[in-house]
Amino acid sequence: MRRGLCLAIVLLVVLSIVIILIRWVFPPRVARLPDGSVLTILGVTTGTNHVFYSKPWYRAIRVLSFLPRSIFSKTDPFGWRSSSPSVVVWCSWHGLKPSSPPPEFVLVDGSGIESQPLEAVLGSYKDMVTIDEVRGAFAVSKTVPQTRTFKLRVYQRYPTHPPVRSAEWQFKNASYAPNSN
């Protein structure tokens, strides 16, 4: 029992170091929006069964079955099922105010042409008095690009002004399957 616990702790330390190194090599995708808030793209999933862990170490913790159940409930992944292949954008948004317009996302093809804005799935937050952070699925596209990679642009749109482009990132398309002709 004691040897197994020591092995589990060593494994957890090694996994933590690996996660830290991965975060250092692949820095987070962060955009400062025009209203001063900070939007972090936590991840982008493609397909029909979207599962996303909001913190990288949550997946590692869930493997350690000897931990108390109360810890597992705090590490549950976000989930989303769609009836057809789609793209889901998972974000964390800090420093927003009830007057902050939500971010708007578009996919960009290889020629630089933007799609229609992705469908917003962010719930209503405008009735809140203060907001520290909103985290979860922010947008969904009903179609998945048929390319190996795709670009995602984020805008913030005020009703009286044109949209302001805040950032653009490229993502690997996990659903990509080359034509087998």
C-alpha positions in Angstrom: 0.0 0.0 0.0 2.7 2.5 1.0 4.8 1.6 -2.1 1.8 2.2 -4.3 1.1 5.6 -2.7 4.8 6.6 -3.3 4.6 5.5 -6.9 1.4 7.5 -7.4 2.9 10.6 -5.9 6.0 10.3 -8.1 3.8 9.7 -11.1 1.8 12.8 -10.3 5.0 14.9 -9.9 6.3 13.7 -13.2 3.0 14.4 -14.9 3.0 17.9 -13.4 6.4 18.6 -14.7 5.4 17.4 -18.2 2.3 19.6 -18.1 4.4 22.6 -17.1 6.9 22.0 -19.9 4.0 21.6 -22.4 2.5 25.0 -21.2 6.0 26.6 -21.6 6.5 25.2 -25.1 2.9 25.9 -26.2 1.9 29.1 -24.5 -1.8 29.8 -24.0 -3.8 31.6 -26.6 -4.7 34.9 -24.9 -6.4 38.0 -26.3 -7.0 41.4 -24.6 -10.3 42.5 -25.9 -11.1 46.2 -26.5 -13.1 46.5 -23.3 -10.0 45.6 -21.3 -11.1 42.0 -20.5 -8.9 39.0 -21.2 -10.1 36.1 -23.2 -8.1 32.8 -23.1 -8.8 30.1 -25.6 -8.6 26.9 -23.5 -9.1 24.6 -26.4 -11.0 23.9 -29.6 -12.6 20.5 -30.1 -14.0 19.0 -33.4 -16.4 16.1 -34.1 -19.6 15.1 -32.3 -18.5 14.2 -28.8 -16.7 17.2 -27.3 -15.0 16.6 -23.9 -12.8 19.2 -22.5 -10.9 19.5 -19.2 -10.7 23.1 -18.0 -7.3 22.5 -16.3 -4.6 20.3 -17.8 -4.0 18.4 -14.6 -7.7 17.4 -14.2 -7.3 14.5 -16.6 -4.3 13.2 -14.6 -6.0 13.5 -11.3 -9.0 11.5 -12.6 -6.6 8.5 -13.3 -5.7 8.3 -9.6 -8.6 6.1 -8.4 -7.5 6.1 -4.7 -8.3 9.8 -4.3 -11.5 10.9 -2.5 -14.7 11.2 -4.6 -15.0 14.9 -3.6 -11.9 15.6 -5.6 -13.3 13.9 -8.7 -16.4 16.0 -8.7 -14.3 19.1 -8.9 -12.4 17.8 -11.9 -15.3 16.9 -14.1 -14.7 17.8 -17.8 -17.0 20.0 -19.8 -19.0 18.1 -22.3 -21.0 18.8 -25.4 -22.6 16.4 -27.9 -23.8 17.4 -31.3 -25.9 15.6 -33.8 -23.4 16.4 -36.6 -19.7 17.2 -36.7 -19.0 20.7 -35.3 -16.3 22.9 -33.9 -16.6 24.0 -30.2 -14.5 26.9 -28.8 -13.7 26.5 -25.1 -12.7 29.7 -23.3 -12.0 31.5 -20.0 -13.0 35.2 -19.9 -11.6 37.4 -17.1 -12.3 41.0 -16.2 -15.6 41.4 -18.0 -18.4 43.7 -16.9 -22.1 43.3 -17.4 -21.8 45.9 -20.3 -19.0 43.9 -22.0 -20.2 42.6 -25.4 -19.4 38.9 -25.8 -16.5 37.8 -28.0 -17.4 36.8 -31.6 -15.6 34.0 -33.4 -15.2 33.2 -37.1 -13.3 30.5 -38.9 -10.9 31.6 -41.7 -10.1 29.5 -44.7 -6.8 29.2 -46.5 -7.6 32.2 -48.7 -8.4 34.4 -45.7 -12.1 34.4 -46.2 -14.1 34.4 -43.0 -17.1 32.2 -42.2 -20.3 33.6 -40.8 -19.8 34.2 -37.0 -20.0 31.0 -35.0 -23.1 30.4 -33.0 -22.7 31.8 -29.5 -23.5 29.3 -26.7 -22.3 31.6 -23.8 -25.3 31.9 -21.5 -26.6 35.3 -20.3 -24.3 37.1 -17.9 -25.7 40.6 -18.3 -28.0 40.3 -15.2 -25.0 39.7 -12.9 -23.7 42.5 -10.7 -20.0 41.4 -10.7 -18.3 38.8 -12.7 -14.8 37.4 -12.0 -14.6 34.8 -14.7 -16.8 33.0 -17.3 -15.5 29.6 -18.4 -16.9 27.0 -20.7 -18.1 26.6 -24.3 -18.4 30.0 -26.0 -19.1 29.2 -29.6 -20.0 26.4 -32.0 -19.8 26.0 -35.7 -22.2 23.5 -37.3 -19.6 22.5 -39.8 -16.0 21.4 -39.5 -13.4 22.7 -42.0 -12.1 19.9 -44.3 -8.5 21.0 -43.9 -5.6 19.8 -41.8 -5.5 23.1 -39.9 -7.9 26.1 -39.6 -7.7 29.6 -38.2 -10.0 31.1 -35.7 -10.4 34.9 -35.3 -12.0 36.7 -32.4 -13.7 40.0 -32.5 -15.6 42.2 -30.0 -18.5 44.0 -31.5 -20.1 47.1 -29.9 -23.6 48.0 -31.2 -22.5 51.5 -32.3 -19.0 50.6 -33.7 -17.6 48.2 -36.3 -16.2 44.9 -34.9 -12.7 45.1 -33.5 -10.4 42.2 -34.3 -8.6 41.1 -31.2 -6.6 38.0 -32.2 -6.2 35.1 -34.7 -4.9 31.6 -34.0 -4.3 28.4 -36.0 -5.5 25.1 -34.8 -4.9 21.5 -35.8 -8.1 19.8 -37.0 -8.4 16.6 -35.0 -11.3 15.5 -37.3 -9.3 15.9 -40.5 -9.3 12.8 -42.7 -7.6 13.0 -46.1 -9.6 11.9 -49.0 -8.9 8.3 -49.9 -9.4 8.6 -53.7 
